[in-house]
Amino acid sequence: MKNVNYELIVSDFDETLANMEHHVPQDVVDAINEYEAAGGIFAVCTGRMLKSILPRVREIGLKGIVVAYQGTVIADIETGEMIHHGGLTCEQTVYAARILEEYGLRMNAYSGDVFYSNVAEDNPYRMYYQQSTGMYGITIEGLMSDFVAAHNLFCEKITVMVTNADQKRVYEIMRDRLADRFDITCSAGCLVEVSPLNDHKGTALKWLADHYGIPMEKTIACGDQLNDLTMIEAAGLGVAVGNAVQQIKDAADVITDTNDNGGVGKIIREYGLKKA
């Protein structure tokens, strides 16, 4: 008999499961192991590229399924084989990029295991992003829309790198101009993202629940940023870590400790496992 209250726990990775040093604390790993030994299923759902997240979930011993590109890609951890692969057609990517270019915005375009960028290589946000994810972009010159069209790229998403102070303005521009055709969200304080419409973390959580035959009311979702909102709203128990943005805290059923203090591990032990 399973010794769990909630049968499926899904967590964002950066600044939720992992601490600010980009490592998953050992106490959190221990809690995951206890939960899985009791019969629960634990999965990571991240905005990262598949190539970026696979080594991270493998190093903490996870098996089963991982969700990358915030729902656009679902894959088997051990083999890396994609089970679901959505994205933006070349035409969709070009359309979105040209609108962003009207505002003088530079961007990253993600296609499979690589991302292309016309953001300056010495831009501090690009440098931090690359160091923290282990993925280093291929720099292009000129307009991203022209590059994508010339190479007929299928892209999982587009991201715009902004200052924290400018994020709200850029997000509102992108939402107003693009939200009828795309999912517009933020995965970090310096990123605004364009992804396929209705192919997000909320739909990924529902896919996982269906795949494992688990009712949605028996699921937990943990996150910290706007791109976690759809799965926090969809889950049986939506959880915000203590360092989450206010919108996520407002939407959550429970606010736990920060990522640096092992908030997800505390949720696993308090809500995921049955009490003795």
N, C-alpha and C positions, 0 to 999 in steps of 0.2 A: 504494500500500500504506500502511496506517495505521502511523504511527510512535508508537504508544501501547502501553503494557503493559496498562492498565486502560481500557476503552472508555467507561465512564460514571463520572463523579465527581459526587456529590451532597453539598452542604454546607448546614448550617444557616447562618443569616445573622447574627443578633445574637450578639456575643461569640464568634463562630467565624470567619466570613468577614470580618465588619466588626470594627474595633478598638473600644476602649472609648469613642472619640469618635463612634462610629456611622458611620464611613467605611471603605470598602474601600481598603487601601493600594495605591498605584500598582504596586508590585512584584507584588502578588497579581493585580491586573488584567492585568499583562503576562504572568504565568504562565498565567492562564486563556486569554489570546489565543494564546499559544504552543501550548497543549494543543489548543485547538479547531482551529488551523491544521494541527496534526499529524493531525487526524481524530477527536479525542476529543469527547465530549459532556459539557458541564458544566451542572448545574442547581442551583437553590437550593430548599431545602425548609425552610420556616419556620413558626413558630406565628403569625406576623403575619397580619392581615387582608389579603385580596387587594389592596384599595385602598391599603394601606400599603406593600406590598412591590413592586408593579408599578413605581412611579417609581424605586425603588432599583436594581432589576435592569436597567431600561432605561438608567439613567445610566452603568452600567459596561459597557454594550454587549451584554448578553446577549440572545439570541433563543431561539426554541423554547418550552420549557415551564417554568412555575414552579409550585411547590406551596405553598399557603397554608393557614392554619388547621391546621397540622401533619398534612396529609394529607386533610382533609375537602374541600378545594377544589383542583382541578388546572386550570390555565388556560394559554391561549396568551399569551405575553408581548406580542407586537406588537398583537394585537387586543383583549386582555383577555377574550376569550370563554372561558367555563367549559367544560371538557371533562368534568369530574367534579364533582358538587356534592352532597356528603352533608350531614348535620347532624342536629339533634335536633328531633323534632316538638314542637309546643306542649305536648302532654301530658308528654313526656319532660322537657322543660325545667322545667315546673312541678313535676314530681315531684322532680327533683334540687334545685331551688331551695328547696322547702319543707323538705327534709331539712337543707340548709345553714342555713336560718333557725332551725331548732331549736336551733342552737348560737350564735345571735346573729350569724351571719356576714353581712356585706354583700358585694355582688358586682357584676361586669359581665356583661351578657348581650349576645352579639354576634349581629346579624342582618343579613346582607349587608354593606353598606358603612358601617353605623353600629353603635355599641355604646351601650347604656344602662347607667347606673351609679347605685347608691344609696350609693356610697362618697363621703365628704365631698369637695367640690371642692378643699379645701386639704390633703387627705391627701398627704403627701410622695411616697408610692409612686404614687398616681394621677397626680400632677403630673409625676413623672419619666417614667412610662410614656407619658403623652400627648406630652411633649416629644420623647422619643426615637423614637416611632413616627410622629409627625405626625398622629395621630388623636385627636380630642377628643370625649369621651363626652357624651351627652345625660343630664343629671342628672334622676333621678326621685325622688319622695318615696314613702315607704312600702315595702311588701314587693315584691321583684322578682317573686315568684311571682304575685302579684295583677296586676302590670303585664303580665307575659307572657300570662297568661290573658285579661285584658281586651282585649289587642290581637292575640290569636291568633298570636303570633310563632313563626316557624320560626327556630331559632338554630343557628349553627355550633358554638358552645361557650359555656361559662360560666367565668369566672375569679374566684377569690377572692384579694384582695390582703392579704398578711400581712407581719409583720416577719420578718426573716431568722431570728430566734430562735424564732419561733412556727411556721415553715413545716412542720417535721417533725410537730408535733402535729396541725396542721390536715390535712396530707396523710394521716396515719394514720386520722383520723376519716373523711375522705372516701373513702379506700380501703376501710375496713371497712364503711361504709354503702352505698357506691355502685358498687364495682368489679364487682359481678355484672351490672350493666346498662350501665356506662359505662367509658370509658377515663379513668383518673385519673393525672395527671402534673404535672410542674413544668417551666416553660419559662424561669424566672428565679428568683433568690433570694427574690423577693417575691410569687411567683405560684403558686397551685395551680389546676389546670384540670380541667374536666369536658368530655369530648368523646365523640363516638359510639364505641361499642365496635367494636374491630377496624377502625377507619378512622384510621390513624395514619401516622407517617413510615415505618415498616417496610413497610406495605402500599403506600404511595406509591412507595417505592423499587422494589418488585417491579413495580408498574404501569409505571414508567418503563422498567425493564429489558425488560419484555415489549413495550412500545410501540416501543422502538428495536431489538428483536431481539438483545439483549445478554444473555449468560449471567450469572447472579448472581455467579459467581466472578470475573467481569471488572468488578465494580463496586467503588467506594470510597465510603464514607460518612463525613463529618466532622461532629463536634458537640461540645457542651460541657455540655448539661443533660439531665435525666432524660427529657425528651420526645424526645431523639435516640437513646435506648437501642435502640428497636426497629429502627431502620435501621442502627445500628452492628452490632447482632447479626446482621442479615440480609445485610449486604454481604460481598463477597469479602474486602475489607480494611476493617476498622472502625478509625477514627482518632479519637482524642481530642486536642483542642488542649491546650496546657500549662496553661491556666487552667480546664480542665473540672472539674466536681465529681468526687469520688473514685469514685462508682459508674460513671461513664462511663469513667474511666481504667482501672478494673478490668476492664471489659467489652471494651475496645479491643484490637486487635492491635498497634497502634502508637500511641505518644504523641509528638506533634510539638511544635513551639514554640508559644508563646502567640499569641492573635489579634493582640495589639499588635506582635508580631514576625513577622507574616506566615506563621503556621504552615501555613495551607492552601496558600499558594503554594509552600512548601518540599515539601509532600507531592506536589503536582502535578509538580514537577520531579524529585523523587526516585523516586516510584513510578508516576506517570501516564505520563511520557514514556519512550520507549526511550532507552537510552544510546547515544551515537554510537559 
